[in-house]
Amino acid sequence: MEIKTISTTKNNSLKREEFILSISADKNPSKKDVVDYLKSDENLTNVKKIMGSFGKNVFDVNVLVYDNKEAMDKSEPIPRKVRKKAVAEAKKAAADARAAGGAK
């Protein structure tokens, strides 16, 4: 597996570094391969896109590496499925708290 950095941009307003990589490999690269190459924290790294071309063993990868967890939470969208699950859990916890409070 051969990895080349095409471009690197430091985005100070969003507190992150934006990378575009080119990876030559026999199979699709994983997030772990990219994190190992960049030597970054896995929790602060967001692999946005891994694009391959049919018939070629070259993959273009877009990666965002954040400076801290707060910056990542502020700018990364939360998927609808995860938001719905969090709201449902909060409602259930509130209902359980009311039921426990009324049982005293």
C-alpha positions in Angstrom: 0.0 0.0 0.0 1.4 3.3 -1.1 0.0 6.6 0.3 0.7 10.1 -1.0 -0.5 13.4 0.4 -2.0 15.4 -2.4 -2.9 18.5 -0.4 -3.1 19.7 3.2 -5.1 22.7 4.4 -5.2 24.1 7.9 -8.7 25.5 8.7 -8.3 27.7 11.8 -11.9 28.8 12.0 -13.1 25.2 12.3 -10.0 24.0 14.2 -9.1 21.2 11.9 -6.7 20.0 9.1 -8.1 18.9 5.8 -6.2 16.2 3.9 -6.6 14.8 0.4 -4.7 11.5 0.0 -4.1 9.2 -2.9 -3.7 5.5 -1.9 -2.5 2.8 -4.2 -3.7 -0.6 -2.9 -5.2 -3.9 -4.0 -8.3 -3.5 -1.8 -10.2 -0.7 -0.3 -8.2 1.1 2.4 -9.8 1.3 5.9 -10.1 4.2 8.3 -7.4 2.5 10.4 -5.0 2.6 7.5 -5.5 6.3 7.1 -5.3 7.1 10.8 -2.0 5.1 11.0 -0.5 7.0 8.1 -1.5 10.4 9.5 -0.5 9.4 13.1 -3.6 11.1 14.4 -6.2 10.3 17.1 -8.9 7.9 15.8 -11.6 9.8 17.8 -10.6 13.1 16.2 -10.3 11.8 12.6 -13.2 11.8 10.2 -12.7 10.0 6.9 -15.2 11.7 4.8 -14.9 9.9 1.5 -12.9 7.0 0.0 -13.4 7.0 -3.8 -12.1 4.4 -6.2 -12.1 4.3 -9.9 -13.3 1.1 -11.6 -10.4 -0.9 -12.9 -7.8 1.1 -11.1 -6.1 0.4 -7.8 -6.0 4.1 -6.8 -8.3 5.6 -4.2 -8.8 9.2 -3.4 -9.5 9.9 0.3 -10.8 13.1 2.0 -10.0 13.3 5.7 -10.6 15.8 8.4 -8.5 15.8 11.6 -9.8 18.0 14.4 -7.7 19.7 17.1 -10.1 18.7 19.9 -13.3 16.9 20.7 -15.3 20.2 21.1 -14.4 21.4 17.7 -15.5 18.1 16.2 -18.8 18.0 18.0 -19.5 21.6 17.0 -19.0 21.2 13.2 -19.8 17.5 12.5 -23.5 16.8 11.8 -25.2 14.1 13.9 -27.0 11.5 11.8 -30.8 11.6 12.0 -30.9 8.0 13.3 -28.6 8.8 16.2 -30.5 12.0 17.1 -33.8 10.0 17.2 -32.3 7.4 19.4 -30.9 10.0 21.8 -34.3 11.7 22.0 -36.1 8.4 22.6 -33.6 7.5 25.4 -34.1 10.9 27.0 -37.9 10.6 27.0 -37.6 7.1 28.5 -35.2 8.3 31.2 -37.6 11.2 32.1 -40.6 8.8 32.2 -38.6 6.4 34.4 -37.6 9.3 36.7 -41.2 10.4 37.0 -42.4 6.9 37.7 -39.7 6.4 40.4 -40.5 9.8 41.9 -44.2 9.0 42.2 -43.6 5.6 43.7 -42.1 7.1 46.9 
